Amino acid sequence: MTEPTDIRRVPGQRPLLLDLFSCAGGAAMGYLRAGFRVHGCDIVDRPNYPFTYHRGDALAYLAHLIATGEIQRYAFVHASPPCQAKCSLTIGTNQSKGWGGTHEDLVAPTRELLDATGLPYVIEQPNGRAEIRKDLWLCGEMYGLDVIRHRNFELGGWTTTQPSHPRHRGRVRGYRHGEYHEGPYVAPYGNGGGKPTVPELQSAMGIDWTDVREELTEAIPPAYTEWIGTAFLATAVLGVAA
């Protein structure tokens, strides 16, 4: 049996979560709904990010927080480091056709710094060859969404059980290798080729605070991290910060 995690909490406030490589806040919104306050960090300007936000290199910022002791304000860290070099699209169809370019893999340096914080954490990655433990594997069908969007999660310093994965209701709508298919799901990536409109993406993902296609296609549905955050808080002993 896993021992409960003792996390820091200020009296009268929700525990504080650090959201690294935050994009527009798909993960962050789920954690808010689970019961956290959220601070984000992304190297790109994200005016649609709905919470307190630091613009800058996520790993440099995390190293700064560790060096100054400010990391002790946080109870939990979520990180979605870029790893396009090993995602399914890059190593599959795109690579076979010579598409794409040089991409960074920041998973290992992210994990090293997260371990140095001493805090419980989550590292999120798409399907592919990213070198993370697949402690959780989540899918939109688990939450009744109109996207599949499989995502893998490595859990650091805590554990939870894998939810059951329901059978998919059909195919993803759009073109695949030159052939068009109908289906109950939309493709939350790219543009053209039968891809969904922005309003369809917003509805399918459960995201209504940004209408930027790139942000929607990079996001994970808030339902995933609402489930993760709720599961974590159910295992946590809420200590009071000094």
Backbone as a ProteinNet text record, in pm:
[ID]
protein_1_A
[PRIMARY]
MTEPTDIRRVPGQRPLLLDLFSCAGGAAMGYLRAGFRVHGCDIVDRPNYPFTYHRGDALAYLAHLIATGEIQRYAFVHASPPCQAKCSLTIGTNQSKGWGGTHEDLVAPTRELLDATGLPYVIEQPNGRAEIRKDLWLCGEMYGLDVIRHRNFELGGWTTTQPSHPRHRGRVRGYRHGEYHEGPYVAPYGNGGGKPTVPELQSAMGIDWTDVREELTEAIPPAYTEWIGTAFLATAVLGVAA
[TERTIARY]
84.8	0	88.3	57.5	134.7	105.5	210.3	191.9	135.6	46.4	-4.6	108.8	97	195.3	162.2	261.7	243.3	273.4	171.5	193.8	170.1	231.3	223.5	91.7	29.9	-93.1	-101.7	-135.3	-155	-298.3	-318.8	-454.9	-550.9	-665.7	-767.6	-746.1	-638.5	-611.1	-595.3	-622.1	-596.7	-445.8	-400.5	-257.4	-217.3	-92.1	-42.3	32.6	0.5	58.6	138.2	253.6	336.2	316.3	278	245.9	354	448.5	562.5	534.4	586	555.7	403.5	346.7	203	113.1	168.1	84.8	-30.2	-151.3	-262.6	-343.4	-303.8	-368	-468.2	-461.9	-551.9	-531.8	-407	-377.1	-412.7	-376.7	-397.9	-544.8	-633.9	-775.5	-827.4	-779	-820.1	-776	-653.1	-605.1	-683.7	-721.9	-806.7	-936.2	-998.6	-1125.5	-1109.2	-987.5	-960.9	-940.5	-904.8	-888.6	-758.3	-679.6	-552.9	-565.8	-472.2	-436.2	-321.6	-306.7	-209.7	-126.8	4.4	95.9	156.9	163.6	217	348.6	417.4	540.4	552.1	577.9	598.4	692.8	773.9	869.4	802.2	683.2	607.4	507.6	483.9	381.9	246.1	176.2	47.6	-58.4	-105.8	-203.2	-335.3	-364.8	-489.4	-477.8	-356.5	-340.4	-421.7	-510.4	-608.6	-562.5	-435.3	-388	-257.4	-205.1	-76.4	29	111.3	193.8	330.3	436.2	571.8	616.7	658.1	711.7	861.5	908	1049.9	1074.9	1201	1240.5	1198.8	1120.7	1063	1170.2	1273.5	1376.2	1462.7	1493.9	1568.7	1487.5	1357.4	1271.1	1262.9	1247.7	1242.5	1374.3	1487.9	1616.9	1627.6	1575.8	1574.6	1490.1	1372.9	1285.2	1351.1	1423.8	1493.1	1606.5	1685.3	1801.5	1762.5	1651	1607.1	1520.2	1479.1	1389	1243.3	1214.1	1075	990.6	1057.4	983.5	902.5	943.5	873.7	731.7	697.4	560.7	464.1	518.3	434.3	413.1	299.6	265.8	283.2	285	278.6	327.3	387.1	434.5	382.5	330.3	293.8	388.4	440.4	530.4	493.1	487.2	461.3	575.8	697.1	812.7	798.9	853.9	848.3	931.1	875.2	947.1	899.3	887.8	833.9	919.2	1047	1134	1088.1	1011.1	973.4	823.1	743	598.6	555.9	436.5	391.4	388.7	341.4	334	472.4	569.3	704	771.4	756.3	826.2	748.9	625.1	542.4	533.3	411	385.6	477.6	494.7	576.1	719.4	777	915.7	928.6	832.3	839.3	831.4	766.4	752.6	857.6	947	1051	1001.6	886.1	833.3	896.1	881.7	930	1076	1128.6	1266.9	1331.3	1424.2	1494.8	1413.8	1392.1	1312.9	1392.6	1361	1426.3	1355	1430.6	1375.4	1418.8	1325.5	1357.9	1307	1266.3	1208.2	1309.8	1428.4	1527.3	1571.9	1608.8	1646.5	1530.8	1408.8	1292.5	1278.4	1290.4	1278.9	1387.3	1510.2	1620.6	1591.3	1541.1	1508.7	1386.7	1288.1	1170.4	1208.4	1296.1	1341.8	1413.7	1485.4	1558.1	1465.4	1342	1248.1	1201.4	1201.5	1146	994.9	931.4	785.7	726.6	602.9	533.9	508.1	510.4	496.1	433.7	399.9	352.5	431.3	478.3	532.3	436.6	388.8	291.4	358.2	323.9	376.7	273.3	276.7	191.2	243.8	162.7	209.9	332.2	421.5	543.7	654.8	776.8	893	958.7	889.1	944.5	973.5	1090.3	1134.6	1080.1	952.1	888.9	822.4	802.5	720.6	574.2	502.8	362.1	278.2	286.9	212.9	62.7	25.9	-114.4	-122.9	-232.6	-260.2	-405.8	-429.3	-564.5	-610.7	-742.2	-804.7	-932.9	-968.6	-1090.1	-1215.9	-1215.6	-1334.4	-1363.6	-1261.2	-1281.9	-1370.4	-1375.6	-1446.8	-1560.1	-1597.2	-1707.1	-1678.3	-1550.9	-1512.8	-1517.4	-1520.3	-1520.2	-1380.7	-1280.8	-1143.4	-1093.8	-997.7	-932.1	-811.1	-719.6	-603.4	-540.6	-489.3	-419.5	-298.2	-281.5	-166.7	-113.6	20.5	88.4	139.9	139.9	179.2	271.8	387.8	478.3	452.9	436	406.6	531.6	574.2	692	653.7	690.3	666.3	527	444.3	310.3	259.2	153.1	95.8	-56.1	-118.3	-262.6	-292.8	-417.9	-454.5	-490.1	-468.2	-502.9	-653.4	-725	-867.5	-887.1	-1003.5	-1031.9	-1045.6	-1010.4	-1012.5	-1129.4	-1236.7	-1351.2	-1318.7	-1395.4	-1380.1	-1416.5	-1336.2	-1367.6	-1496.8	-1571.6	-1701.4	-1689.3	-1573	-1556.1	-1424.5	-1418.4	-1295.7	-1289.8	-1171.8	-1152.6	-1193.6	-1274.1	-1321.9	-1208.6	-1206	-1108	-1034.2	-933.3	-855.8	-742.3	-720.4	-608.6	-547.4	-422.6	-354	-437.6	-496.5	-570.2	-713	-759.2	-896.1	-973.9	-1095.6	-1177.2	-1261.4	-1267.9	-1346.7	-1439.5	-1559.5	-1649.4	-1626.9	-1661.5	-1648.2	-1692.4	-1705	-1755.2	-1651.7	-1523.8	-1417.3	-1360.8	-1312.5	-1241	-1090.8	-1011.5	-866.2	-812.4	-761.3	-713.9	-569.8	-539.1	-404	-413	-318.5	-307.8	-421.7	-430.1	-529.6	-559.5	-681.4	-717.6	-741.9	-772	-789.7	-903.1	-1011.9	-1124.9	-1109.5	-1007.5	-987.3	-1102.1	-1125	-1237.7	-1217	-1327.7	-1322.1	-1277.5	-1242	-1204.3	-1318.2	-1443.7	-1552	-1568.9	-1549.2	-1558	-1446.1	-1326.1	-1214.6	-1242.3	-1290.6	-1320.7	-1421.2	-1526.7	-1629.4	-1576	-1499.6	-1449.7	-1349.2	-1267.2	-1162.3	-1210.6	-1323.2	-1368.2	-1287.8	-1248.9	-1166.9	-1237	-1272	-1346.2	-1278.3	-1158.7	-1094.8	-991.2	-964.2	-878.3	-942.2	-927	-974.3	-857.4	-736.8	-616.8	-596.9	-602.3	-595.7	-469.6	-355.9	-231.2	-237.3	-295.8	-305.5	-399.9	-509	-602.9	-541.6	-465.7	-408.1	-292.8	-231	-123.4	-173.8	-297	-348.1	-387.9	-396.7	-464.3	-597.7	-698.8	-828.5	-820.2	-882.1	-880.6	-934.9	-1020.7	-1076	-966	-854.7	-746.9	-684.4	-647.3	-577.6	-673.6	-800.7	-897.6	-900.3	-896.7	-894.4	-764.3	-650	-521	-512.4	-551.5	-544.6	-633.5	-752.2	-843.6	-785.7	-726	-664.3	-548.2	-466.1	-353.8	-402.6	-495.9	-543.1	-608.8	-666	-726.5	-621.4	-493.8	-387	-305.3	-328.2	-237.4	-280.4	-181.3	-201.2	-170.2	-267.4	-249.8	-183.6	-50.7	22.4	8.5	27.7	16	153.6	170.2	299	327.8	455.5	494.3	492.4
-120	0	124.9	222.1	344.9	436	490.1	582.9	715.3	780.9	912.1	1012.6	1100.3	1205.2	1325.7	1376.3	1495.5	1617.6	1700.3	1816.9	1943.7	2051.3	2180.6	2249	2307.6	2380.5	2498.8	2614.2	2734	2732	2758.3	2754.2	2841.9	2788	2863.8	2874.8	2813.8	2820.9	2681.6	2673.5	2550.1	2526.6	2401.5	2377.8	2435.7	2476.9	2546.5	2449.6	2455.1	2365.2	2445.8	2394.1	2455.9	2379.9	2452.5	2396.2	2438.4	2347.6	2379	2339.2	2419.7	2402.7	2410.2	2517.8	2523.4	2541.8	2585.9	2615.8	2707.4	2683.3	2774	2733.5	2624.1	2594.9	2481.8	2388.8	2273.7	2193.1	2159.7	2086.7	2169.2	2296.4	2383.3	2390.5	2401.2	2413.2	2287.5	2171.4	2048.7	2045.8	2091.7	2093.9	2193.6	2307	2400.5	2332.1	2261.5	2194.5	2085	2029.2	1925.5	1981.7	2112.3	2171.7	2244.4	2269.7	2341.7	2488.2	2570.4	2695.5	2663.7	2741.2	2705.2	2826.5	2805.8	2899.7	2830.3	2900	2841	2901.8	2830.9	2881.7	2824.8	2912.6	2869.9	2970	2923.3	3011.1	3102	3065.9	3143.9	3232.9	3351.8	3439.3	3371.5	3358.1	3290.3	3381.7	3480.9	3574.1	3508.8	3390.3	3322.7	3233.4	3218.8	3134.2	3194.1	3116.5	3177.6	3196.8	3170.8	3179.3	3258.3	3276.6	3342.6	3272.9	3352.7	3296.7	3365.7	3285.2	3337.1	3300.5	3402.2	3373	3352.8	3236	3207.6	3060.5	3024.1	2885.3	2806.5	2699.8	2628.2	2563.3	2506.5	2440.4	2541.5	2653	2757.6	2813	2828.9	2880.9	2781.7	2652.7	2552	2548.5	2556.7	2559	2679.5	2794.1	2914.5	2894.2	2835.2	2812.1	2719.1	2618.5	2526.8	2599	2676.9	2744.4	2845.9	2913.4	3017.5	2964.1	2839.8	2783.3	2814.8	2893.1	2928.4	2808	2700.8	2580.9	2526.2	2561.9	2511.3	2566.9	2666.1	2717.9	2619	2528.2	2442.2	2305.5	2246.1	2113.4	2005.8	2044.8	1946.8	2015.7	1939	1995	1909	1975.8	1911	1963.2	1873.4	1914.8	1842.6	1918.4	1863.9	1904.3	1850	1893.4	1853.1	1934.5	1897.5	1773.3	1685.7	1565.8	1524.8	1624.4	1596.2	1494.7	1483.8	1390.8	1247.2	1218.4	1079.2	1058	1154.8	1134.3	1050.5	994	899.4	959.9	1085.3	1146.2	1163.3	1200.4	1224.4	1094.7	989.3	864.9	778.4	816.5	738.3	799.8	844.8	896.9	1012.8	1109	1226	1187.5	1098	1059	984.9	896.2	818.1	906.2	1022	1113.4	1224.8	1221.9	1323.4	1456.1	1454.9	1579	1605.6	1730.1	1766.3	1806.1	1840.5	1885.9	1837.5	1917.9	1882.6	1927.8	1837.1	1868.3	1837	1908.7	1885.5	1775.3	1702.6	1606.5	1652.9	1710.1	1766.9	1681.3	1559.2	1475.7	1445.2	1397.1	1357.8	1475.1	1592	1702.4	1753.3	1741.1	1780	1688	1558	1461.6	1485.8	1512.4	1534.2	1650.4	1760.4	1875.3	1847.5	1779	1747	1659.4	1562.9	1480.1	1564.4	1669.1	1755.6	1839.3	1861.3	1940.9	1867	1734.1	1656.2	1654	1713.9	1722.9	1610.5	1572.2	1482.3	1553.7	1475.8	1539.9	1445.6	1504.3	1431.2	1481	1389.2	1423.8	1367.4	1453.4	1413.5	1407.1	1304.1	1288.2	1221.2	1250.4	1178.3	1036.8	956	824.1	836.7	742.2	744.2	675.2	723.7	659.3	745	844.8	924.8	833.6	852	760.3	802.4	774	793.5	662.6	645.6	535	566.5	471.5	492.7	446.5	525	490.9	509	603.3	625.1	642.5	596.1	611.4	653.9	779	833.8	862.3	860.8	871.7	951.2	1029.2	1108.5	1027.4	902.4	818.6	787.7	791.5	769.3	877.4	994	1108.8	1156.3	1073.3	1106.2	1219.6	1240.2	1348.8	1304.7	1402.7	1373.4	1379.2	1351.7	1329.8	1202.6	1137	1021.8	1070	1138	1203.8	1122.7	1004.9	924.1	1001.1	997.8	1061.2	971.5	971.4	892.5	984.4	933.3	1013.5	932.2	990	933.2	1003.6	926.3	981	972.8	1085.2	1089.3	1115.2	1024.2	1044.5	1009.7	952.5	909.2	810.3	740.7	644.7	650.3	599.6	579.6	465.9	423.3	310.8	356.9	270.6	296.7	277.9	381.4	361.7	270.9	207.7	120.3	202	140.8	208.2	154.1	234	184	166.4	80.7	59.1	187.1	223.2	341	318.9	428	419.2	414.9	438.6	441.6	505.6	564.2	622.5	771.8	827.1	972.1	1025.3	1129.2	1187	1254	1234.5	1303.6	1209.1	1263.3	1186.3	1111.8	990.2	909	839.5	875.5	818.3	833.2	951.4	982.7	934.2	866.5	814.9	883.7	931.8	1002.7	903.7	927.8	843.4	931	885.3	946.7	880.1	951.4	893	989.2	941.2	1024.3	1116.8	1101.2	1181.8	1278.9	1394.5	1487.3	1472.7	1515.4	1506.4	1636.9	1636.6	1760.7	1793.2	1791.6	1825.3	1871	1954	1995.8	2083.9	2096.5	2181.9	2123.7	2145.4	2091.8	1942.2	1881.8	1737.5	1685.2	1763.4	1720	1746.8	1826.9	1858.1	1944.6	1942.8	2016.3	2167.1	2239.4	2384.4	2416	2540.4	2581.2	2558.4	2597.4	2567.9	2418.2	2335.3	2190.2	2142.5	2195.6	2160.5	2202.1	2324.3	2372.5	2281.5	2245.7	2159.7	2020.8	1964	1828.2	1817.5	1921.3	1918.9	1967.5	2038.8	2099.6	2222.2	2301.7	2422	2539.6	2640.9	2753.6	2888.3	2891.2	3019.6	3061.1	2975.8	3014.3	2968.3	3051.1	3012.7	3007.9	2991.5	2980.4	2832.9	2800.9	2660.1	2591.2	2658.1	2596	2559.5	2646.7	2617.3	2500.6	2494.2	2384.3	2251.3	2253.3	2127.3	2078.8	2168.9	2128.4	2086.8	2122.5	2106.1	1961.4	1931.3	1809.4	1850.4	1766.4	1802.2	1820.2	1922.8	1942.1	1822.7	1743.2	1626.2	1532.1	1524.4	1433.3	1476.4	1602.9	1648.4	1673	1694.2	1696.6	1559.7	1454.2	1318.2	1294.5	1334.7	1313.8	1392.6	1520.8	1603.7	1552.7	1507.5	1451.3	1324.5	1239.7	1116.5	1147.8	1247.1	1282.7	1335.6	1427.7	1486.8	1382.8	1279.3	1172.8	1092.1	1094	1019.6	1106.2	1237.8	1331.7	1363.4	1376	1432.9	1580.6	1666.7	1809.9	1875	1886.8	1954.9	2105.1	2178.2	2322.5	2384.9	2472.2	2539.1	2638	2647.8	2742	2884.1
0	0	0	-84.9	-93.7	25	85.6	196.1	144	220	177.6	163.2	66	42.9	129.3	202.7	285.4	199.4	170.7	86.5	165.7	118.2	185.4	153	252.7	227.9	322.3	268.3	348.2	400.8	529.7	583.3	502.9	470.5	399.5	250.7	196.8	53.7	-5.9	-134.8	-206.6	-217.1	-227.7	-253	-388.1	-398.6	-517.5	-608.9	-737.3	-836.9	-939.3	-979.5	-1082.1	-1213.3	-1318	-1448.5	-1547.1	-1578.3	-1664.9	-1809	-1904	-2046.7	-2063.5	-2015	-1986.2	-2106.5	-2220.1	-2336.7	-2291.6	-2339.4	-2309.2	-2187.1	-2118.6	-1991.3	-1990	-2087	-2082	-1955.5	-1924.2	-1800.9	-1678.5	-1681.1	-1565.3	-1525	-1623.2	-1591.5	-1522.1	-1564.2	-1496.7	-1352.1	-1325.7	-1187.5	-1103	-1161.5	-1088.4	-1045.8	-1138.2	-1109.2	-1005.1	-996.6	-897.7	-757.4	-748.4	-616.3	-591.9	-696.9	-683.1	-723.2	-676.3	-742.2	-836.7	-944.9	-1048.2	-1088.9	-1099.7	-1163.4	-1284.7	-1398.8	-1520.4	-1562.8	-1654	-1715.2	-1855.7	-1952.1	-2090.3	-2156.6	-2249.7	-2316.1	-2417.9	-2461.6	-2559.4	-2486.4	-2539.4	-2481.7	-2492.9	-2381	-2376.6	-2314.1	-2388.3	-2330.1	-2292.4	-2348.6	-2314.3	-2191.2	-2138	-2019.3	-1905.1	-1842.1	-1751.1	-1607	-1577.1	-1439.5	-1432.3	-1311.3	-1292.3	-1377	-1446.3	-1552.7	-1558	-1575.3	-1594.7	-1735	-1813.6	-1945.6	-1935.9	-1980.4	-1978.2	-2001.2	-2007.4	-2023.3	-1898.6	-1918.4	-1804.8	-1717.8	-1777.7	-1698.1	-1623.4	-1688	-1618.3	-1502.1	-1523	-1416.6	-1301.5	-1334	-1228.3	-1150.8	-1220.6	-1152.1	-1059.3	-1104	-1020.1	-894.9	-912.1	-797	-695.5	-745.4	-655.8	-583.1	-658	-599.9	-494.2	-514.8	-420.8	-308.3	-318	-217.6	-241.6	-346.8	-375	-415.2	-457.3	-495.5	-377.9	-255.3	-137.3	-124.3	-205.4	-204.5	-268.2	-348.9	-430.9	-366.6	-398.4	-347.9	-453.2	-580.8	-689.1	-816.2	-908	-1034.8	-1150.1	-1251.8	-1378.1	-1485.1	-1569	-1676.5	-1805.8	-1914.5	-2048	-2140.9	-2116.9	-2196.6	-2342.4	-2434.3	-2575.7	-2602.4	-2684.6	-2725.1	-2863.5	-2953.9	-3087.3	-3163	-3127.1	-3198.9	-3183.5	-3076.7	-3050.9	-3040.4	-3084.1	-3080.9	-3199.8	-3193.6	-3295.7	-3434.7	-3448.2	-3580.5	-3641.2	-3558.4	-3610	-3652.3	-3571.3	-3602.1	-3699.4	-3731.2	-3821	-3958.5	-3993.4	-4127.4	-4162.6	-4071.7	-4103.3	-4137.8	-4059.1	-4083.7	-4215.5	-4244.9	-4367.7	-4491.5	-4479.2	-4591.5	-4590.9	-4490.9	-4484.8	-4431.9	-4362	-4306.9	-4171	-4126.6	-3994.6	-3998.4	-3881	-3873.5	-3746.5	-3694.9	-3572.8	-3452.4	-3358	-3239.4	-3113.7	-3007.9	-2880.1	-2803	-2723.9	-2629.3	-2490.1	-2416.4	-2284.8	-2169.7	-2198.6	-2092.8	-1983.2	-2021.1	-1920.1	-1832	-1887.8	-1799.4	-1714.3	-1765	-1684.3	-1564.1	-1586.8	-1476.3	-1371.2	-1416.7	-1323.2	-1229.2	-1284.9	-1199.8	-1112.2	-1165.1	-1084.4	-965.2	-986.8	-875	-770.3	-816.4	-723	-636.9	-681.1	-600.5	-476.3	-480.7	-371.2	-369.3	-469.9	-476.1	-561.3	-534.7	-626.5	-758.9	-868.2	-999.3	-1100.5	-1215.4	-1332.8	-1454.4	-1538.3	-1669.9	-1773.6	-1863.9	-1966.7	-2102.4	-2180.1	-2316.1	-2405.6	-2536.6	-2630.3	-2653.6	-2720	-2759.2	-2849.2	-2837.2	-2916.2	-2840.9	-2858.7	-2798.1	-2690.7	-2641.3	-2531.6	-2413.3	-2352.1	-2247.6	-2111.6	-2093.4	-1963.5	-1923.1	-1792.2	-1745.1	-1777.2	-1827.4	-1858.8	-1740.4	-1631.7	-1510.3	-1528.9	-1614.7	-1651.4	-1801.7	-1858	-2000.3	-2011.7	-2054.5	-2054.9	-2196.7	-2214.6	-2344.9	-2330.7	-2433.8	-2429	-2409.9	-2458.2	-2442.9	-2296.6	-2211.7	-2068.4	-2006.4	-2072.3	-2016.4	-2107.5	-2204.8	-2293.9	-2389.3	-2424.5	-2513.7	-2659.2	-2748.9	-2892	-2952.7	-2870.3	-2915.5	-2847.8	-2913	-2850.3	-2770.3	-2834.3	-2771.8	-2658.4	-2689.4	-2590.2	-2536.8	-2405.9	-2342.7	-2232	-2218.1	-2115.7	-2005.6	-1882.7	-1766.8	-1676.8	-1648.1	-1548.5	-1415.9	-1309.9	-1177.6	-1092	-1037.9	-952.7	-808	-718.4	-576.1	-529	-615	-574.9	-679.2	-647.5	-741.5	-734	-837	-837.5	-933.7	-939	-1023.4	-1164.4	-1261.8	-1400.7	-1419.5	-1469.7	-1498.4	-1619.1	-1625.6	-1739.1	-1866.6	-1977.4	-2107.8	-2189.8	-2207.3	-2283.1	-2430.7	-2494.2	-2637.5	-2712.3	-2812.8	-2894.1	-2971.3	-2990.3	-3057.3	-3209.7	-3263.5	-3408.5	-3444.9	-3563.4	-3616.7	-3590.6	-3614	-3613.2	-3750.5	-3750.8	-3876.7	-3953.2	-4084.5	-4168	-4259.8	-4327.3	-4422.3	-4352.8	-4394.3	-4345.9	-4465.9	-4499.8	-4616.3	-4742.5	-4760	-4880.7	-4884.9	-4780.9	-4777.1	-4664.7	-4696.7	-4597.3	-4517.3	-4385.3	-4296.6	-4212.1	-4190.6	-4093	-3958.2	-3853.1	-3720.2	-3613.1	-3489.9	-3380.5	-3318.8	-3358.4	-3299.9	-3402.7	-3353.9	-3440.5	-3414.6	-3512.5	-3502.2	-3445.4	-3322	-3260.6	-3296.2	-3424.3	-3470.3	-3615	-3655.1	-3793.6	-3841.2	-3974.8	-4038.4	-4175.9	-4225.4	-4356	-4349.1	-4464.4	-4470.6	-4385.7	-4376.2	-4295.4	-4147.5	-4110.9	-3969.6	-3916.6	-3785.9	-3727.8	-3732.6	-3723.4	-3706.7	-3565	-3541.3	-3405.7	-3306	-3336.3	-3241.1	-3214.9	-3317.1	-3295.3	-3203.7	-3222.5	-3134.7	-2990.3	-2973.3	-2838.7	-2769	-2840.7	-2782.7	-2752.1	-2844.4	-2827.3	-2713	-2695.1	-2593.3	-2457	-2454.1	-2329.1	-2293.2	-2394.3	-2374.9	-2441.7	-2363.4	-2420.2	-2399.7	-2340.2	-2309.3	-2414.2	-2511.7	-2623.4	-2753.9	-2857.9	-2990.9	-3089.7	-3037.3	-3120.2	-3155	-3284.1	-3325.2	-3275.1	-3287	-3242.4	-3094.6	-3013.2	-2870.1	-2844.6	-2918.7	-2902.4	-2945.6	-3054	-3101.8	-3013.8	-2937	-2846.9	-2708.9	-2676.8	-2540.2	-2511.3	-2381	-2339.2	-2277.7	-2287.6	-2231	-2079.2	-2024.4	-1879.5	-1801.6	-1864	-1794.5	-1746.8	-1822.2	-1783.1	-1650.6	-1642.9	-1522.1	-1406.1	-1434.8	-1325.2	-1257.6	-1338.8	-1283.4	-1206.4	-1266.3	-1200.7	-1070.4	-1074.8	-954.9	-843.8	-879.3	-779.7	-719.5	-804.4	-754.9	-661.1	-696.8	-610.2	-475.9	-478.2	-352.8	-263	-323	-242.4	-167.9	-215.9	-149.6	-55.7	-56.3	10	152.9	240	372.3	361.5	388.2	364.1	484.7	479.9	584.9	574.1	682.9	684.6	669.3	570.4	548.1	660.5	695.9	801.6	749.4
[MASK]
++++++++++++++++++++++++++++++++++++++++++++++++++++++++++++++++++++++++++++++++++++++++++++++++++++++++++++++++++++++++++++++++++++++++++++++++++++++++++++++++++++++++++++++++++++++++++++++++++++++++++++++++++++++++++++++++++++++++++++++++++

